[in-house]
């Protein structure tokens, strides 16, 4: 089991490296994470959530956060309307609407429940507009990403048994055919 959990952390680290290469994340950015620990272990979403898998994922994300300063937002399951667990500082800084609930494995999901326990000053917010996101197990994080979402590709297609996708965002290009846009590298940065 330890080897499997280490493998999960390593896969998350590879996805985070690819994301960081595509869009260097810093303390001014928010990264939303949706994760079905059930899907990671090969079960149907919402049916067999596990704290051990959530911890393996969280460990990799926490190390990434410590290194980059990026603000993390953990999406809850549909039973909590896909609300998000964030640090109180993030909610205050980004003017997010806090809601009253404590995520648990059966209503919120194992990943959000663990994040709520591990974060310094967690709060739950109703919605967010994140700069980038990782979706582990088809949890549908798109509702919490800024426009315009740019899907990214990586050699890692699964974390454990769960399908994984991830994306960055960019500002909208406006103005039509006469408009002039900055170089691609400059468009990617905020």
Contact map, one row per residue, 1 for C-alpha under 8 A:
1111100000000000000000000000000000000000000000000000000000000000000000000000000000000000000000000000000000000000000000000000000000000000000000000000000000000000000000000000000000000000000000
1111110000000000000000000000000000000000000000000000000000000000000000000000000000000000000000000000000000000000000000000000000000000000000000000000000000000000000000000000000000000000000000
1111111000000000000000000000000000000000000000000000000000000000000000000000000000000000000000000000000000000000000000000000000000000000000000000000000000000000000000000000000000000000000000
1111111100000000000000000000000000000000000000000000000000000000000000000000000000000000000000000000000000000000000000000000000000000000000000000000000000000001000000000000000000000000000000
1111111110000000000000000000000000000000000000000001100100000000000000000000000000000000000000000000000000000000000000000000000000000000000000000000000000000000000000000000000000000000000000
0111111111000000000000000000000000000000000000000000000100000000000000000000000000000000000000000000000000000000000000000000000000000000000000000000000000000000000000000000000000000000000000
0011111111100000000000000000000000000000000000000000000000000000000000000000000000000000000000000000000000000000000000000000000000000000000000000000000000000001000000000000000000000000000000
0001111111110000000000000000000000000000000000000000100110000000000000000000000000000000000000000000000000000000000000000000000000000000000000000000000000000011000000000000000000000000000000
0000111111111000000000000000000000000000000000000000000110110000000000000000000000000000000000000000000000000000000000000000000000000000000000000000000000000000000000000000000000000000000000
0000011111111100000000000000000000000000000000000000000000010000000000000000000000000000000000000000000000000000000000000000000000000000000000000000000000000000000000000000000000000000000000
0000001111111110000000000000000000000000000000000000000000000000000000000000000000000000000000000000000000000000000000000000000000000000000000000000000000010110000000000000000000000000000000
0000000111111111000000000000000000000000000000000000000010011000000000000000000000000000000000000000000000000000000000000000000000000000000000000000000000000010000000000000000000000000000000
0000000011111111100000000000000000000000000000000000000000011001000000000000000000000000000000000000000000000000000000000000000000000000000000000000000000000000000000000000000000000000000000
0000000001111111110000000000000000000000000000000000000000000000000000000000000000000000000000000000000000000000000000000000000000000000000000000000000000010000000000000000000000000000000000
0000000000111111111000000000000000000000000000000000000000000000000000000000000000000000000000000000000000000000000000000000000000000000000000000000000001010000000001000000000000000000000000
0000000000011111111100000000000000000000000000000000000000000001000000000000000000000000000000000000000000000000000000000000000000000000000000000000000000000000000000000000000000000000000000
0000000000001111111110000000000000000000000000000000000000000000000000000000000000000000000000000000000000000000000000000000000000000000000000000000000000000000000000000000000000000000000000
0000000000000111111111000000000000000000000000000000000000000000000000000000000000000000000000000000000000000000000000000000000000000000000000000000000001000000000000000000000000000000000000
0000000000000011111111110000000000000000000000000000000000000000000000000000000000000000000000000000000000000000000000000000000000000000000000000000000100000000000001110000000000000000000000
0000000000000001111111111000000000000000000000000000000000000000000000000000000000000000000000000000000000000000000000000000000000000000000000000000000000000000000000000000000000000000000000
0000000000000000111111110000000000000000000000000000000000000000000000000000000000000000000000000000000000000000000000000000000000000000000000000000000000000000000000000000000000000000000000
0000000000000000011111110000000000000000000000000000000000000000000000000000000000000000000000000000000000000000000000000000000000000000000000000000000100000000000000010000000000000000000000
0000000000000000001111111000000000000000000000000000000000000000000000000000000000000000000000000000000000000000000000000000000000000000000000000000000000000000000000010000000000000000000110
0000000000000000001111111100000000000000000000000000000000000000000000000000000000000000000000000000000000000000000000000000000000000000000000000000000000000000000000000000000000000000000010
0000000000000000000100111111100000000000000000000000000000000000000111000000000000000000000000000000000000000000000000000000000000000000000000000000000000000000000000000000000000000000000000
0000000000000000000000011111100000000000000000000000000000000000000111000000000000000000000000000000000000000000000000000000000000000000000000000000000000000000000000000000000000000000000000
0000000000000000000000001111110000000000000000000000000000000000000111100000000000000000000000000000000000000000000000000000000000000000000000000000000000000000000000000000000000000000000000
0000000000000000000000001111110000000000000000000000000000000000000011100000000000000000000000000000000000000000000000000000000000000000000000000000000000000000000000000000000000000000000000
0000000000000000000000001111111000000000000000000000000000000000000001100000000000000000000000000000000000000000000000000000000001110000000000000000000000000000000000000000000000000000000000
0000000000000000000000000011111100000000000000000000000000000000000001111000000000000000000000000000000000000000000000000000000011110000000000000000000000000000000000000000000000000000000000
0000000000000000000000000000111110000000000000000000000000000000000001111000000000000000000000000000000000000000000000000000000001111100000000000000000000000000000000000000000000000000000000
0000000000000000000000000000011111000000000000000000000000000000000000011110000000000000000000000000000000000000000000000000000001111100000010011000000000000000000000000000000000000000000000
0000000000000000000000000000001111100000000000000000000000000000000000011110000000000000000000000000000000000000000000000000000000001111000010000000000000000000000000000000000000000000000000
0000000000000000000000000000000111110000000000000000000000000000000000000111000000000000000000000000000000000000000000000000000000001111101110000000000000000000000000000000000000000000000000
0000000000000000000000000000000011111000000000000000000000000000000000000010000000000000000000000000000000000010000000000000000000000011111000000000000000000000000000000000000000000000000000
0000000000000000000000000000000001111111000011001000000000000000000000000000000000000000000000000000000000001110000000000000000000000001111000000000000000000000010000000000000000000000000000
0000000000000000000000000000000000111111100010011100110000000000000000000000000000000000000000000000000000000110000000000000000000000000100000000000000000000000000000000000000000000000000000
0000000000000000000000000000000000011111111111111100000000000000000000000000000000000000000000000000000000000000000000000000000000000000000000000000000000000000000000000000000000000000000000
0000000000000000000000000000000000011111111110000000000000000000000000000000000000000000000000000000000000000000000000000000000000000001100000000000000000000000111000000000000000000000000000
0000000000000000000000000000000000011111111000000000100000000000000000000000000000000000000000000000000000000000000000000000000000000001100000000000000000000011110000000000000000000000000000
0000000000000000000000000000000000001111111000000000000000000000000000000000000000000000000000000000000000000000000000000000000000000000000000000000000000000001110000000000000000000000000000
0000000000000000000000000000000000000111111100000000000000000000000000000000000000000000000000000000000000000000000000000000000000000000000000000000000000000001110000000000000000000000000000
0000000000000000000000000000000000000111111110110000000000000000000000000000000000000000000000000000000000000000000000000000000000000000000000000000000000000000000000000000000000000000000000
0000000000000000000000000000000000000110011111110000000000000000000000000000000000000000000000000000000000000000000000000000000000000000000000000000000000000000000000000000000000000000000000
0000000000000000000000000000000000011110001111110000000000000000000000000000000000000000000000000000000000000000000000000000000000000000100000000000000000000000000000000000000000000000000000
0000000000000000000000000000000000010100000111111000000000000000000000000000100000000000000000000000000001001000000000000000000000000000000000000000000000000000000000000000000000000000000000
0000000000000000000000000000000000000100001111111000000000000000000000000000000000000000000000000000000000000000000000000000000000000000000000000000000000000000000000000000000000000000000000
0000000000000000000000000000000000001100001111111100000000000000000000000000000000000000000000000000000000000000000000000000000000000000000000000000000000000000000000000000000000000000000000
0000000000000000000000000000000000011100000001111110000000000000000000000000000000000000000000000000000010001100000000000000000000000000000000000000000000000000000000000000000000000000000000
0000000000000000000000000000000000001100000000011111110000000000000000000000000000000000000000000000000000000100000000000000000000000000000000000000000000000000000000000000000000000000000000
0000000000000000000000000000000000000000000000001111111000000000000000000000000000000000000000000000000000000110010000000000000000000000000000000000000000000000000000000000000000000000000000
0000100000000000000000000000000000000000000000000111111100000000000000000000000000000000000000000000000000000000000000000000000000000000000000000000000000000000000000000000000000000000000000
0000100100000000000000000000000000001001000000000111111110000000000000000000000000000000000000000000000000000000000000000000000000000000000000000000000000000000000000000000000000000000000000
0000000000000000000000000000000000001000000000000111111111000000000000000000000000000000000000000000000000000110010000000000000000000000000000000000000000000000000000000000000000000000000000
0000000000000000000000000000000000000000000000000011111111100000000000000000000000000000000000000000000000000010010000000000000000000000000000000000000000000000000000000000000000000000000000
0000110110000000000000000000000000000000000000000001111111110000000000000000000000000000000000000000000000000000000000000000000000000000000000000000000000000000000000000000000000000000000000
0000000110010000000000000000000000000000000000000000111111111000000000000000000000000000000000000000000000000000000000000000000000000000000000000000000000000000000000000000000000000000000000
0000000000000000000000000000000000000000000000000000011111111100000000000000000000000000000000000000000000000010001000000000000000000000000000000000000000000000000000000000000000000000000000
0000000010000000000000000000000000000000000000000000001111111110000000000000000000000000000000000000000000000000000000000000000000000000000000000000000000000000000000000000000000000000000000
0000000011011000000000000000000000000000000000000000000111111111000000000000000000000000000000000000000000000000000000000000000000000000000000000000000000000000000000000000000000000000000000
0000000000011000000000000000000000000000000000000000000011111111100000000000000000000000000000000000000000000000000000000000000000000000000000000000000000000000000000000000000000000000000000
0000000000000000000000000000000000000000000000000000000001111111110000000000000000000000000000000000000000000000000000000000000000000000000000000000000000000000000000000000000000000000000000
0000000000000000000000000000000000000000000000000000000000111111111000000000000000000000000000000000000000000000000000000000000000000000000000000000000000000000000000000000000000000000000000
0000000000001001000000000000000000000000000000000000000000011111111111000000000000000000000000000000000000000000000000000000000000000000000000000000000000000000000000000000000000000000000000
0000000000000000000000000000000000000000000000000000000000001111111111110000000000000000000000000000000000000000000000000000000000000000000000000000000000000000000000000000000000000000000000
0000000000000000000000000000000000000000000000000000000000000111111111000000000000000000000000000000000000000000000000000000000000000000000000000000000000000000000000000000000000000000000000
0000000000000000000000000000000000000000000000000000000000000011111110000000000000000000000000000000000000000000000000000000000000000000000000000000000000000000000000000000000000000000000000
0000000000000000000000001110000000000000000000000000000000000001111111000000000000000000000000000000000000000000000000000000000000000000000000000000000000000000000000000000000000000000000000
0000000000000000000000001111000000000000000000000000000000000001111111100000000000000000000000000000000000000000000000000000000000000000000000000000000000000000000000000000000000000000000000
0000000000000000000000001111111000000000000000000000000000000001110111110000000000000000000000000000000000000000000000000000000000000000000000000000000000000000000000000000000000000000000000
0000000000000000000000000011111000000000000000000000000000000000100011111000000000000100010000000000000000000000000000000000000000000000000000000000000000000000000000000000000000000000000000
0000000000000000000000000000011110000000000000000000000000000000100001111100000000000110000000000000000000000000000000000000000000000000000000000000000000000000000000000000000000000000000000
0000000000000000000000000000011110000000000000000000000000000000000000111110000000011100000000000000000000000000000000000000000000000000000000000000000000000000000000000000000000000000000000
0000000000000000000000000000000111000000000000000000000000000000000000011111000000011100000000000000000000000011001000000000000000000000000000000000000000000000000000000000000000000000000000
0000000000000000000000000000000111100000000000000000000000000000000000001111100001111000000000000000000000000001000000000000000000000000000010000000000000000000000000000000000000000000000000
0000000000000000000000000000000001000000000000000000000000000000000000000111111111111000000000000000001000111011000000000000000000000000000000000000000000000000000000000000000000000000000000
0000000000000000000000000000000000000000000001000000000000000000000000000011111111100000000000000000000000111000000000000000000000000000001000000000000000000000000000000000000000000000000000
0000000000000000000000000000000000000000000000000000000000000000000000000001111111000000000000000000000000010000000000000000000000000000000000000000000000000000000000000000000000000000000000
0000000000000000000000000000000000000000000000000000000000000000000000000001111111000000000000000000000000110000000000000000000000000000000000000000000000000000000000000000000000000000000000
0000000000000000000000000000000000000000000000000000000000000000000000000001111111100000000000000000001000110000000000000000000000000000000000000000000000000000000000000000000000000000000000
0000000000000000000000000000000000000000000000000000000000000000000000000001111111100000000000000000000000000000000000000000010000000000000000000000000000000000000000000000000000000000000000
0000000000000000000000000000000000000000000000000000000000000000000000000011111111110000000000000000000000010000000000000000010000000000000000000000000000000000000000000000000000000000000000
0000000000000000000000000000000000000000000000000000000000000000000000000011100111111000000000000000000000000000000000000001111000000000000000000000000000000000000000000000000000000000000000
0000000000000000000000000000000000000000000000000000000000000000000000001111000001111100000000000000000000000001000000000001111100000000000000000000000000000000000000000000000000000000000000
0000000000000000000000000000000000000000000000000000000000000000000000001111000000111110000000000000000000000001001100000111100000000000000000000000000000000000000000000000000000000000000000
0000000000000000000000000000000000000000000000000000000000000000000000111100000000011111011000000000000000000000000100100111100000000000000000000000000000000000000000000000000000000000000000
0000000000000000000000000000000000000000000000000000000000000000000000010000000000001111111000000000000000000000000000111110000000000000000000000000000000000000000000000000000000000000000000
0000000000000000000000000000000000000000000000000000000000000000000000000000000000000111111100000000000000000000000000001110000000000000000000000000000000000000000000000000000000000000000000
0000000000000000000000000000000000000000000000000000000000000000000000000000000000000011111110000000000000000000000000001000000000000000000000000000000000000000000000000000000000000000000000
0000000000000000000000000000000000000000000000000000000000000000000000100000000000000111111111000000000000000000000000000000000000000000000000000000000000000000000000000000000000000000000000
0000000000000000000000000000000000000000000000000000000000000000000000000000000000000111111111111100000000000000000000000010100000000000000000000000000000000000000000000000000000000000000000
0000000000000000000000000000000000000000000000000000000000000000000000000000000000000001111111110000000000000000000000000000000000000000000000000000000000000000000000000000000000000000000000
0000000000000000000000000000000000000000000000000000000000000000000000000000000000000000111111110000000000000000000000000000000000000000000000000000000000000000000000000000000000000000000000
0000000000000000000000000000000000000000000000000000000000000000000000000000000000000000011111110000000000000000000000000000000000000000000000000000000000000000000000000000000000000000000000
0000000000000000000000000000000000000000000000000000000000000000000000000000000000000000001111111000000000000000000000000000000000000000000000000000000000000000000000000000000000000000000000
0000000000000000000000000000000000000000000000000000000000000000000000000000000000000000001111111100000000000000000000000000111100000000000000000000000000000000000000000000000000000000000000
0000000000000000000000000000000000000000000000000000000000000000000000000000000000000000001000111110000000000000000000000000111000000000000000000000000000000000000000000000000000000000000000
0000000000000000000000000000000000000000000000000000000000000000000000000000000000000000001000011111000000000000000000000011110000000000000000000000000000000000000000000000000000000000000000
0000000000000000000000000000000000000000000000000000000000000000000000000000000000000000000000001111100000000000000000000011110000000000000000000000000000000000000000000000000000000000000000
0000000000000000000000000000000000000000000000000000000000000000000000000000000000000000000000000111110000000000000000000001000000000000000000000000000000000000000000000000000000000000000000
0000000000000000000000000000000000000000000000000000000000000000000000000000000000000000000000000011111000000000000000000001000000000000000000000000000000000000000000000000000000000000000000
0000000000000000000000000000000000000000000000000000000000000000000000000000000000000000000000000001111100000000100100000001000000000000000000000000000000000000000000000000000000000000000000
0000000000000000000000000000000000000000000000000000000000000000000000000001000100000000000000000000111110111001100100000000000000000000000000000000000000000000000000000000000000000000000000
0000000000000000000000000000000000000000000000000000000000000000000000000000000000000000000000000000011111111101100000000000000000000000000000000000000000000000000000000000000000000000000000
0000000000000000000000000000000000000000000000001000000000000000000000000000000000000000000000000000001111111111100000000000000000000000000000000000000000000000000000000000000000000000000000
0000000000000000000000000000000000000000000001000000000000000000000000000000000000000000000000000000000111111100000000000000000000000000000000000000000000000000000000000000000000000000000000
0000000000000000000000000000000000000000000000000000000000000000000000000001101100000000000000000000001111111000000000000000000000000000000000000000000000000000000000000000000000000000000000
0000000000000000000000000000000000000000000000000000000000000000000000000001111101000000000000000000001111111111100000000000000000000000000000000000000000000000000000000000000000000000000000
0000000000000000000000000000000000010000000001001000000000000000000000000001100000000000000000000000001111111111100000000000000000000000000000000000000000000000000000000000000000000000000000
0000000000000000000000000000000000011000000000001110010000000000000000000000000000000000000000000000000111011111110000000000000000000000000000000000000000000000000000000000000000000000000000
0000000000000000000000000000000000111000000000000010011001000000000000000101000000000000000000000000000010011111111000000000000000000000000000000000000000000000000000000000000000000000000000
0000000000000000000000000000000000000000000000000000000000000000000000000111000000011000000000000000001110011111111100000000000000000000000000000000000000000000000000000000000000000000000000
0000000000000000000000000000000000000000000000000000000000000000000000000000000000000000000000000000011110011111111110000000000000000000000000000000000000000000000000000000000000000000000000
0000000000000000000000000000000000000000000000000010011000000000000000000000000000000000000000000000000000000111111111000000000000000000000000000000000000000000000000000000000000000000000000
0000000000000000000000000000000000000000000000000000000001000000000000000100000000001000000000000000000000000011111111100000000000000000000000000000000000000000000000000000000000000000000000
0000000000000000000000000000000000000000000000000000000000000000000000000000000000001100000000000000011000000001111111100110000000000000000000000000000000000000000000000000000000000000000000
0000000000000000000000000000000000000000000000000000000000000000000000000000000000000000000000000000000000000000111111100100000000000000000000000000000000000000000000000000000000000000000000
0000000000000000000000000000000000000000000000000000000000000000000000000000000000000000000000000000000000000000011111110000000000000000000000000000000000000000000000000000000000000000000000
0000000000000000000000000000000000000000000000000000000000000000000000000000000000000110000000000000000000000000001111111100000000000000000000000000000000000000000000000000000000000000000000
0000000000000000000000000000000000000000000000000000000000000000000000000000000000000010000000000000000000000000000001111100000000000000000000000000000000000000000000000000000000000000000000
0000000000000000000000000000000000000000000000000000000000000000000000000000000000000011100000000000000000000000000000111110000000000000000000000000000000000000000000000000000000000000000000
0000000000000000000000000000000000000000000000000000000000000000000000000000000000001111000000000000000000000000000110111111000000000000000000000000000000000000000000000000000000000000000000
0000000000000000000000000000000000000000000000000000000000000000000000000000000000001111001000000110000000000000000100001111100000000000000000000000000000000000000000000000000000000000000000
0000000000000000000000000000000000000000000000000000000000000000000000000000000000111100000000000111110000000000000000000111110000000000000000000000000000000000000000000000000000000000000000
0000000000000000000000000000000000000000000000000000000000000000000000000000000000111100001000011110000000000000000000000011111100000000000000000000000000000000000000000000000000000000000000
0000000000000000000000000000000000000000000000000000000000000000000000000000000011110000000000011110000000000000000000000001111100000000000000000000000000000000000000000000000000000000000000
0000000000000000000000000000000000000000000000000000000000000000000000000000000000110000000000011000000000000000000000000000111110000000000000010000000000000000000000000000000000000000000000
0000000000000000000000000000000000000000000000000000000000000000000000000000000000010000000000010000000000000000000000000000111111000000000000011000000000000000000000000000000000000000000000
0000000000000000000000000000010000000000000000000000000000000000000000000000000000000000000000000000000000000000000000000000001111100000000000011100000000000000000000000000000000000000000000
0000000000000000000000000000111100000000000000000000000000000000000000000000000000000000000000000000000000000000000000000000000111111000000000011100000000000000000000000000000000000000000000
0000000000000000000000000000111100000000000000000000000000000000000000000000000000000000000000000000000000000000000000000000000011111000000000001100000000000000000000011100000000000000000000
0000000000000000000000000000111100000000000000000000000000000000000000000000000000000000000000000000000000000000000000000000000001111100000000001000000000000000000001111000000000000000000000
0000000000000000000000000000001111000000000000000000000000000000000000000000000000000000000000000000000000000000000000000000000001111110000010001000000000000000000001110000000000000000000000
0000000000000000000000000000001111000000000000000000000000000000000000000000000000000000000000000000000000000000000000000000000000011111000010000000000000000000000111100000000000000000000000
0000000000000000000000000000000011100000000000000000000000000000000000000000000000000000000000000000000000000000000000000000000000001111111110000000000000000000000111000000000000000000000000
0000000000000000000000000000000011110011000000000000000000000000000000000000000000000000000000000000000000000000000000000000000000000111111000000000000000000110011110000000000000000000000000
0000000000000000000000000000000001111011000010000000000000000000000000000000000000000000000000000000000000000000000000000000000000000011111000000000000000000000011100000000000000000000000000
0000000000000000000000000000000000110000000000000000000000000000000000000000000000000000000000000000000000000000000000000000000000000011111100000000000000000000011110000000000000000000000000
0000000000000000000000000000000001110000000000000000000000000000000000000000100000000000000000000000000000000000000000000000000000000011111110000000000000000000000000000000000000000000000000
0000000000000000000000000000000001000000000000000000000000000000000000000000000000000000000000000000000000000000000000000000000000000010011111100000000000000000000000000000000000000000000000
0000000000000000000000000000000111000000000000000000000000000000000000000010000000000000000000000000000000000000000000000000000000001110001111111000000000000000000000000000000000000000000000
0000000000000000000000000000000000000000000000000000000000000000000000000000000000000000000000000000000000000000000000000000000000000000000111111000000000000000000000000000000000000000000000
0000000000000000000000000000000000000000000000000000000000000000000000000000000000000000000000000000000000000000000000000000000000000000000111111000000000000000000000000000000000000000000000
0000000000000000000000000000000100000000000000000000000000000000000000000000000000000000000000000000000000000000000000000000001111000000000011111100000000000000000000000000000000000000000000
0000000000000000000000000000000100000000000000000000000000000000000000000000000000000000000000000000000000000000000000000000000111111000000011111110100000000000000000001000000000000000000000
0000000000000000000000000000000000000000000000000000000000000000000000000000000000000000000000000000000000000000000000000000000011100000000000011111100000000000000000001100000000000000000000
0000000000000000000000000000000000000000000000000000000000000000000000000000000000000000000000000000000000000000000000000000000000000000000000001111100000000000000000001111000000000000000000
0000000000000000000000000000000000000000000000000000000000000000000000000000000000000000000000000000000000000000000000000000000000000000000000000111110000000000000000001111000000000000000000
0000000000000000000000000000000000000000000000000000000000000000000000000000000000000000000000000000000000000000000000000000000000000000000000001111111000000000000000111100000000000000000000
0000000000000000000000000000000000000000000000000000000000000000000000000000000000000000000000000000000000000000000000000000000000000000000000000001111100000000000000111100000000000000000000
0000000000000000000000000000000000000000000000000000000000000000000000000000000000000000000000000000000000000000000000000000000000000000000000000000111110000000000011110000000000000000000000
0000000000000000001001000000000000000000000000000000000000000000000000000000000000000000000000000000000000000000000000000000000000000000000000000000011111000000000011110000000000000000000000
0000000000000000000000000000000000000000000000000000000000000000000000000000000000000000000000000000000000000000000000000000000000000000000000000000001111100000000011000000000000000000000000
0000000000000010010000000000000000000000000000000000000000000000000000000000000000000000000000000000000000000000000000000000000000000000000000000000000111111000000000000000000000000000000000
0000000000000000000000000000000000000000000000000000000000000000000000000000000000000000000000000000000000000000000000000000000000000000000000000000000011111000000000000000000000000000000000
0000000000100110000000000000000000000000000000000000000000000000000000000000000000000000000000000000000000000000000000000000000000000000000000000000000001111110000100000000000000000000000000
0000000000000000000000000000000000000000000000000000000000000000000000000000000000000000000000000000000000000000000000000000000000000000000000000000000001111110001110000000000000000000000000
0000000000100000000000000000000000000000000000000000000000000000000000000000000000000000000000000000000000000000000000000000000000000001000000000000000000011111111100000000000000000000000000
0000000100110000000000000000000000000001000000000000000000000000000000000000000000000000000000000000000000000000000000000000000000000001000000000000000000011111111100000000000000000000000000
0001001100000000000000000000000000000001110000000000000000000000000000000000000000000000000000000000000000000000000000000000000000000000000000000000000000000111110000000000000000000000000000
0000000000000000000000000000000000000011110000000000000000000000000000000000000000000000000000000000000000000000000000000000000000000000000000000000000000000111111000000000000000000000000000
0000000000000000000000000000000000010011110000000000000000000000000000000000000000000000000000000000000000000000000000000000000000000001110000000000000000000111111100000000000000000000000000
0000000000000000000000000000000000000010000000000000000000000000000000000000000000000000000000000000000000000000000000000000000000000001110000000000000000001110111110000000000000000000000000
0000000000000000000000000000000000000000000000000000000000000000000000000000000000000000000000000000000000000000000000000000000000000111110000000000000000011110011111000000000000000000000000
0000000000000000000000000000000000000000000000000000000000000000000000000000000000000000000000000000000000000000000000000000000000000111010000000000001110001000001111100000000000000000000000
0000000000000010001000000000000000000000000000000000000000000000000000000000000000000000000000000000000000000000000000000000000000011110000000000000001110000000000111110000000000000000000000
0000000000000000001000000000000000000000000000000000000000000000000000000000000000000000000000000000000000000000000000000000000000011100000000000000111100000000000011111000000000000000000000
0000000000000000001001100000000000000000000000000000000000000000000000000000000000000000000000000000000000000000000000000000000000111000000000000000111100000000000001111100000000000000000000
0000000000000000000000000000000000000000000000000000000000000000000000000000000000000000000000000000000000000000000000000000000000110000000000001111110000000000000000111110000000000000000100
0000000000000000000000000000000000000000000000000000000000000000000000000000000000000000000000000000000000000000000000000000000000100000000000000111110000000000000000011111000000000000001110
0000000000000000000000000000000000000000000000000000000000000000000000000000000000000000000000000000000000000000000000000000000000000000000000000011000000000000000000001111100000000000001000
0000000000000000000000000000000000000000000000000000000000000000000000000000000000000000000000000000000000000000000000000000000000000000000000000011000000000000000000000111110000000000000000
0000000000000000000000000000000000000000000000000000000000000000000000000000000000000000000000000000000000000000000000000000000000000000000000000000000000000000000000000011111000001000000000
0000000000000000000000000000000000000000000000000000000000000000000000000000000000000000000000000000000000000000000000000000000000000000000000000000000000000000000000000001111100100000000000
0000000000000000000000000000000000000000000000000000000000000000000000000000000000000000000000000000000000000000000000000000000000000000000000000000000000000000000000000000111111100000000000
0000000000000000000000000000000000000000000000000000000000000000000000000000000000000000000000000000000000000000000000000000000000000000000000000000000000000000000000000000011111100000000000
0000000000000000000000000000000000000000000000000000000000000000000000000000000000000000000000000000000000000000000000000000000000000000000000000000000000000000000000000000001111100000000000
0000000000000000000000000000000000000000000000000000000000000000000000000000000000000000000000000000000000000000000000000000000000000000000000000000000000000000000000000000001111110000000000
0000000000000000000000000000000000000000000000000000000000000000000000000000000000000000000000000000000000000000000000000000000000000000000000000000000000000000000000000000011111111000000000
0000000000000000000000000000000000000000000000000000000000000000000000000000000000000000000000000000000000000000000000000000000000000000000000000000000000000000000000000000000001111100000000
0000000000000000000000000000000000000000000000000000000000000000000000000000000000000000000000000000000000000000000000000000000000000000000000000000000000000000000000000000100000111110000000
0000000000000000000000000000000000000000000000000000000000000000000000000000000000000000000000000000000000000000000000000000000000000000000000000000000000000000000000000000000000011111011000
0000000000000000000000000000000000000000000000000000000000000000000000000000000000000000000000000000000000000000000000000000000000000000000000000000000000000000000000000000000000001111111000
0000000000000000000000000000000000000000000000000000000000000000000000000000000000000000000000000000000000000000000000000000000000000000000000000000000000000000000000000000000000000111111100
0000000000000000000000000000000000000000000000000000000000000000000000000000000000000000000000000000000000000000000000000000000000000000000000000000000000000000000000000000000000000011111110
0000000000000000000000000000000000000000000000000000000000000000000000000000000000000000000000000000000000000000000000000000000000000000000000000000000000000000000000000000000000000111111110
0000000000000000000000000000000000000000000000000000000000000000000000000000000000000000000000000000000000000000000000000000000000000000000000000000000000000000000000000110000000000111111111
0000000000000000000000100000000000000000000000000000000000000000000000000000000000000000000000000000000000000000000000000000000000000000000000000000000000000000000000001100000000000001111111
0000000000000000000000110000000000000000000000000000000000000000000000000000000000000000000000000000000000000000000000000000000000000000000000000000000000000000000000000100000000000000111111
0000000000000000000000000000000000000000000000000000000000000000000000000000000000000000000000000000000000000000000000000000000000000000000000000000000000000000000000000000000000000000001111
